[in-house]
Amino acid sequence: MWAGEGDADAVIAKKGLKQITDSGAIEKAVDEAIANNPKQLEQYRAGKEALFGFFVGAVMKATQGKANPAQVNDLLKKKLSG
């Protein structure tokens, strides 16, 4: 903004910094993280709950850190318990 790139919304849009809040896109990333890590899923369901953070990290990596963290946590809790 100091460089005259526009207001905050314009800078966010131009630089691709907008947070992903589309639950469909986040759910797809969650499903992929679970599907791509069957061994960790098995360990998580066997009681190794520290792996929850691993799955959060996988989703955030897949979305380049743009996914809404609260939505990621909610979806992961639902999907990992199933």
Order of alpha helices (4+ residues) and beta strands (2+ residues): alpha-alpha-alpha-alpha-alpha
